[in-house]
């Protein structure tokens, strides 16, 4: 995006809110400064995107950029870390975002979100996920509770006319899924703010599945028809093991009568699907 050094106050505040909703965090300086600063990190293949966000933050303060290493399960991963200087603007946002050490969200903050902020939020925490053979935009909002998801969905509908729905990521966490018919409207809102390295998150063909690894070959658990899938969901075996005809015919009961068609889950061959960066 050109002109990031000529942003007005509303544009800057909306962009920062998008960063905090995404991968960014606000914290107090360890030196005893009473003001807060922004801190975020990205993997090295997203370094250009991290620097692009840093250019936005330079509208307010200078920014420190460091290369580092993240450790996870005994492995090391290169990363780039960005930190701003402390500033009263970040302190005011910290007081609204954080309560008892937990990141929260309220209607006032959501209403300050701009198209740029929405684009940053999606590039940080969003991805395309197969939902009924459509690549549907999702937002990983795991740190927010049910009430906060209601606030987010209401403001996104009122301000941007986008209908996001709260879905269970698992038994503990929720995520936001965009309604299918709002997909192109959403992309039109954020497209001009998408960094070139993140364009894979706004694929134009909504019916084309992401290509992950080798195709999976299996048989329909009802009629036995051979199925070849180029992509299967990590946590949803039923969509990969029923043909389209049988799934549509038995869709309402497949979830509760699966055992009469299939073997135990432990006997299924595992399918390794790379994660979404």
C-alpha positions in Angstrom: 0.0 0.0 0.0 1.4 3.4 -1.0 1.2 6.4 1.2 1.4 4.7 4.6 3.3 7.7 5.9 0.4 10.1 5.2 -2.3 8.4 7.3 -4.8 10.4 9.4 -5.6 9.5 13.0 -8.6 7.4 12.3 -6.8 5.3 9.7 -3.9 4.8 12.0 -6.0 3.8 15.0 -8.0 1.4 12.8 -4.9 -0.2 11.5 -3.4 -0.6 15.0 -6.7 -2.2 16.3 -6.4 -4.7 13.4 -2.9 -5.6 14.5 -3.9 -6.1 18.1 -6.9 -8.3 17.1 -4.4 -10.3 15.0 -0.8 -11.2 16.0 0.1 -8.0 17.9 0.1 -7.4 21.6 0.3 -4.4 23.9 2.4 -4.4 27.0 4.2 -2.1 29.4 7.9 -1.4 29.0 10.2 -3.4 31.4 12.1 -0.2 32.1 9.3 1.2 34.3 7.8 3.5 31.6 4.2 4.1 32.4 3.2 3.9 28.7 2.7 0.8 26.5 4.1 -0.4 23.3 3.2 -2.8 20.5 5.1 -6.1 20.0 4.6 -8.7 17.3 6.5 -11.4 15.5 6.3 -13.3 12.2 8.1 -16.2 10.6 10.9 -15.3 8.3 9.0 -16.0 5.1 6.5 -13.3 6.2 9.3 -10.8 6.9 8.3 -8.4 4.1 4.7 -8.4 5.5 6.1 -7.7 9.0 8.2 -4.8 7.7 5.1 -3.4 5.8 3.2 -3.3 9.1 6.2 -1.7 10.7 6.1 1.1 8.1 2.5 1.9 9.3 3.6 2.0 12.9 6.4 4.5 12.1 3.7 7.1 11.6 3.7 7.4 15.4 7.0 6.3 16.8 10.3 4.7 15.7 10.3 0.9 15.4 12.9 -1.7 16.4 13.2 -4.7 14.2 15.1 -7.8 15.4 15.7 -11.3 13.9 15.4 -14.1 16.4 14.6 -17.7 17.0 11.3 -19.3 18.2 11.5 -22.7 19.9 8.7 -25.2 19.7 8.8 -28.9 20.7 12.5 -29.0 20.5 12.8 -27.3 17.1 14.0 -23.8 16.2 12.3 -21.5 13.8 13.7 -18.2 12.5 11.5 -15.2 13.1 11.4 -11.4 12.8 10.2 -9.4 15.8 8.9 -5.8 15.7 8.7 -3.5 18.7 7.5 0.1 18.9 8.5 2.8 21.4 6.1 3.4 24.3 3.5 6.0 23.6 0.3 7.3 25.4 -1.9 6.2 22.4 -0.9 2.6 23.0 -1.5 3.0 26.7 -5.1 4.1 26.1 -5.6 1.1 23.8 -4.1 -1.2 26.3 -6.6 0.0 29.0 -9.5 -0.9 26.6 -8.0 -4.1 25.2 -6.7 -5.8 28.4 -8.7 -6.8 31.5 -7.1 -8.9 34.2 -4.3 -9.8 31.9 -6.5 -11.1 29.1 -7.0 -9.6 25.6 -10.7 -8.6 25.1 -12.7 -6.7 22.6 -15.7 -4.3 23.0 -18.1 -2.5 20.6 -16.2 0.8 20.7 -12.9 -0.8 19.6 -14.6 -2.8 16.9 -16.4 0.3 15.5 -13.0 2.0 15.1 -11.8 -0.8 12.8 -11.2 0.4 9.2 -10.9 -1.6 6.0 -7.1 -1.5 6.4 -7.5 -2.8 10.0 -9.8 -5.5 8.8 -7.3 -6.5 6.1 -4.4 -6.6 8.6 -6.5 -8.7 11.0 -7.3 -11.2 8.2 -3.7 -11.4 7.0 -2.5 -12.0 10.6 -5.2 -14.5 11.8 -7.2 -15.4 8.7 -7.0 -18.2 6.2 -9.1 -20.0 3.6 -10.6 -23.2 4.7 -12.6 -25.8 2.8 -16.2 -25.6 3.8 -18.5 -27.7 1.6 -16.0 -27.6 -1.3 -15.7 -23.8 -1.1 -12.6 -21.9 0.1 -14.2 -19.9 2.9 -12.5 -17.0 4.8 -12.0 -17.9 8.5 -10.6 -15.8 11.4 -8.9 -17.6 14.2 -10.4 -15.8 17.2 -9.4 -18.4 19.8 -8.6 -15.9 22.6 -12.1 -14.4 22.7 -15.1 -15.7 24.6 -18.7 -16.2 23.4 -19.9 -12.7 24.4 -17.0 -11.2 22.5 -17.8 -13.2 19.4 -21.3 -11.8 19.5 -19.8 -8.3 19.6 -17.5 -8.9 16.7 -20.1 -10.5 14.5 -22.6 -7.7 15.2 -20.2 -4.8 14.4 -18.8 -6.6 11.3 -22.4 -6.9 10.1 -23.4 -3.3 10.9 -20.2 -1.6 9.8 -19.1 -3.7 6.8 -22.3 -5.6 5.9 -20.4 -8.9 6.3 -22.1 -11.8 8.1 -19.5 -13.8 10.1 -20.7 -16.8 12.1 -19.2 -18.2 15.2 -18.1 -21.8 14.7 -16.4 -24.2 17.1 -12.8 -24.8 16.3 -12.8 -27.5 18.9 -14.6 -28.2 22.2 -12.8 -25.2 23.8 -12.3 -22.5 21.2 -14.4 -20.6 18.7 -13.6 -19.1 15.3 -15.3 -16.8 12.8 -16.5 -18.1 9.4 -17.7 -15.8 6.7 -21.0 -16.5 5.0 -20.3 -17.8 1.5 -22.2 -15.2 -0.4 -20.3 -12.4 1.4 -16.9 -13.8 0.2 -16.4 -11.5 -2.8 -17.7 -8.4 -0.9 -15.2 -9.1 1.8 -12.3 -9.5 -0.7 -13.4 -6.2 -2.4 -13.1 -4.4 0.9 -9.7 -5.6 1.8 -8.1 -6.3 -1.6 -6.2 -3.0 -1.9 -4.6 -3.5 1.5 -3.4 -7.1 0.9 0.4 -7.4 0.9 1.8 -9.3 -2.2 3.1 -12.1 0.0 -0.4 -12.7 1.4 -2.4 -12.8 -1.8 -2.8 -16.6 -1.5 -5.4 -15.7 1.2 -7.7 -14.1 -1.3 -7.9 -16.8 -4.0 -10.5 -15.7 -6.6 -12.0 -19.1 -7.4 -14.2 -20.0 -4.4 -14.9 -23.5 -5.7 -11.2 -24.5 -6.1 -9.8 -26.4 -3.1 -6.3 -25.7 -1.8 -3.7 -28.1 -3.0 -2.1 -29.7 0.0 0.3 -32.7 -0.5 -0.7 -35.8 -2.5 -4.4 -36.6 -3.4 -6.1 -39.0 -1.0 -7.8 -42.1 -2.4 -10.5 -43.8 -0.4 -14.0 -45.4 -0.7 -17.4 -44.0 0.3 -18.4 -45.5 3.6 -22.0 -45.9 2.4 -22.0 -47.0 -1.3 -18.3 -48.0 -1.6 -17.7 -45.7 -4.6 -14.1 -44.8 -5.1 -13.2 -41.2 -4.1 -10.1 -39.2 -4.9 -9.7 -36.0 -2.9 -7.0 -33.4 -3.4 -7.7 -31.9 0.0 -9.2 -33.1 3.2 -9.9 -31.3 6.5 -7.6 -32.2 9.4 -10.5 -32.5 11.9 -13.3 -33.7 9.6 -12.9 -37.2 8.3 -16.6 -37.6 7.2 -16.2 -35.1 4.3 -13.3 -37.0 2.9 -15.0 -40.5 3.2 -18.4 -39.9 1.8 -19.2 -39.3 -1.9 -21.2 -36.2 -2.8 -24.4 -38.2 -3.5 -24.4 -40.1 -0.2 -23.3 -37.1 1.8 -26.2 -35.0 0.4 -28.7 -37.8 0.9 -27.7 -38.5 4.5 -26.3 -35.1 5.6 -28.6 -34.6 8.5 -27.8 -38.0 10.1 -24.2 -38.8 9.1 -22.9 -37.2 12.3 -25.0 -39.4 14.6 -25.0 -42.6 12.6 -21.4 -42.7 11.4 -20.6 -45.9 13.3 -22.9 -48.0 11.2 -20.9 -47.1 8.1 -17.3 -46.9 9.3 -14.6 -48.5 11.2 -13.2 -47.1 14.5 -11.4 -43.8 14.0 -8.1 -45.4 15.3 -8.1 -47.7 12.3 -8.1 -45.0 9.7 -4.8 -44.2 8.0 -3.6 -40.8 9.1 -3.4 -38.1 6.5 -0.7 -35.4 7.0 -1.9 -32.0 6.1 0.5 -29.0 6.3 -0.6 -26.3 8.6 -1.7 -22.8 7.5 1.0 -20.1 8.0 
